Each structure stands twice: as C-alpha cells, then as structure tokens.
Amino acid sequence: MAAKKAAAKKAGRGAYFKVESGKVTTPKKYCPRCGPGVMMADHKDRTACGKCGYTEFKK
C-alpha cells in the first residue's frame, strides 16, 4: 500500500493583497494579456500566467 500524502494548504485570499493607509495593493503582477484580475505566479527565474501561459523571464 502506498502512503497517503498530506494535502497542501491553499493560500487564502488575504495572502494576495495588502492594505496600507486605506489603499489596497497587491505584490503580484497582473497578466498583460488577460488583464486586471488575473495575477501572475512568481517563480525563481520567471513570472507566468496560469490562465493563458504568458511568461516573462527575470534577468
């Protein structure tokens, strides 16, 4: 029998936004193709959109 893996905990919505002096900001970048509302994943060497696949490589 294979051992069961522990389920990964999903980040809550509050982890993607910051409130500073009454304004809401996000540390993540929005996808230029999909528009506002679709955030890009931040990897070690790139940022990528999970919806359309758009990728920007870091230098």
SULUR-V528990 format. One record per backbone hydrogen bond with DSSP energy under -0.5 kcal/mol. NH is the residue of the N-H (numbers start at 1). CO is the residue of the C=O. Records with the same first field share a line. If there is no record, write none. Layout:
NH->CO  CO
This chain:
15->12
16->13
17->14
18->25
20->18  23
23->20
25->18  23
31->38
35->31
38->35
39->37
40->29
41->48
43->41  46
47->56
48->41
49->54
53->49
56->47
58->45
